[in-house]
Amino acid sequence: MSKKNLLNLETVPMEALRAIYEVDKGFIGTKSYMGIACFWNNEYRSFLGDASMATRKNMHLKFLAGRLDVSAASPMHLKILKYFCPQ
Protein backbone atom coordinates (compact mmCIF):
# COMPACT_ATOMS: atom_id res chain seq x y z
CA MET A 1 0.00 0.00 0.00
CA SER A 2 1.28 3.47 -0.88
CA LYS A 3 1.94 6.03 1.87
CA LYS A 4 -0.04 8.61 -0.11
CA ASN A 5 -3.57 9.46 0.95
CA LEU A 6 -5.68 6.66 -0.45
CA LEU A 7 -8.82 8.67 0.14
CA ASN A 8 -9.18 12.20 -1.15
CA LEU A 9 -11.21 13.84 1.60
CA GLU A 10 -12.05 16.74 -0.70
CA THR A 11 -14.23 14.37 -2.74
CA VAL A 12 -15.99 12.64 0.17
CA PRO A 13 -19.65 13.57 0.73
CA MET A 14 -20.16 15.81 3.78
CA GLU A 15 -22.11 13.13 5.68
CA ALA A 16 -19.26 10.65 5.24
CA LEU A 17 -16.66 13.27 6.18
CA ARG A 18 -18.52 14.03 9.43
CA ALA A 19 -18.53 10.31 10.28
CA ILE A 20 -14.79 9.99 9.55
CA TYR A 21 -14.10 13.08 11.69
CA GLU A 22 -16.10 11.63 14.61
CA VAL A 23 -14.24 8.32 14.39
CA ASP A 24 -10.91 10.15 14.37
CA LYS A 25 -11.97 12.24 17.39
CA GLY A 26 -12.32 8.95 19.24
CA PHE A 27 -8.74 8.09 18.30
CA ILE A 28 -7.24 11.28 19.78
CA GLY A 29 -4.69 10.28 22.39
CA THR A 30 -4.03 6.90 20.75
CA LYS A 31 -1.68 5.63 18.06
CA SER A 32 -4.72 5.12 15.81
CA TYR A 33 -5.26 8.88 15.31
CA MET A 34 -5.45 9.56 11.55
CA GLY A 35 -4.70 13.28 11.41
CA ILE A 36 -8.21 14.47 10.57
CA ALA A 37 -9.80 15.63 13.83
CA CYS A 38 -8.49 18.65 15.73
CA PHE A 39 -6.62 17.64 18.89
CA TRP A 40 -4.40 20.62 19.64
CA ASN A 41 -4.65 23.38 22.19
CA ASN A 42 -6.40 26.53 20.95
CA GLU A 43 -3.10 28.41 21.44
CA TYR A 44 -1.65 26.49 18.47
CA ARG A 45 -4.55 26.76 16.01
CA SER A 46 -2.70 29.18 13.73
CA PHE A 47 0.09 26.63 13.27
CA LEU A 48 -2.04 23.55 12.70
CA GLY A 49 -5.14 24.69 10.88
CA ASP A 50 -3.51 24.22 7.48
CA ALA A 51 -1.17 21.36 8.44
CA SER A 52 -1.40 18.16 6.41
CA MET A 53 -2.91 15.01 7.86
CA ALA A 54 0.57 13.47 7.92
CA THR A 55 2.01 16.42 9.86
CA ARG A 56 -0.84 16.32 12.37
CA LYS A 57 -0.48 12.58 12.83
CA ASN A 58 3.31 12.72 13.24
CA MET A 59 3.11 15.56 15.75
CA HIS A 60 0.39 13.73 17.67
CA LEU A 61 2.62 10.62 17.82
CA LYS A 62 5.55 12.74 19.04
CA PHE A 63 3.38 14.19 21.82
CA LEU A 64 2.37 10.66 22.83
CA ALA A 65 5.99 9.48 22.77
CA GLY A 66 6.90 12.37 25.07
CA ARG A 67 4.02 11.46 27.38
CA LEU A 68 2.43 14.85 26.76
CA ASP A 69 -1.28 15.58 26.91
CA VAL A 70 -1.98 16.12 23.21
CA SER A 71 -4.45 18.93 23.92
CA ALA A 72 -2.27 20.86 26.37
CA ALA A 73 0.16 23.74 25.85
CA SER A 74 3.71 23.87 27.20
CA PRO A 75 7.22 24.83 26.12
CA MET A 76 7.78 21.20 25.04
CA HIS A 77 4.58 21.20 22.96
CA LEU A 78 5.73 24.40 21.27
CA LYS A 79 9.18 22.97 20.55
CA ILE A 80 7.66 19.91 18.87
CA LEU A 81 5.13 22.05 17.03
CA LYS A 82 7.83 24.34 15.63
CA TYR A 83 9.81 21.30 14.46
CA PHE A 84 6.83 20.02 12.44
CA CYS A 85 5.40 23.42 11.45
CA PRO A 86 8.21 25.94 11.08
CA GLN A 87 6.94 29.44 10.36
HELIX and SHEET records of a PDB file:
HELIX    1   1 LEU A    9  THR A   11  5                                   3    
HELIX    2   2 MET A   14  PHE A   27  1                                  14    
HELIX    3   3 ASN A   42  TYR A   44  5                                   3    
HELIX    4   4 ARG A   45  LEU A   48  1                                   4    
HELIX    5   5 MET A   53  ALA A   65  1                                  13    
HELIX    6   6 PRO A   75  PHE A   84  1                                  10    
END                                                                             
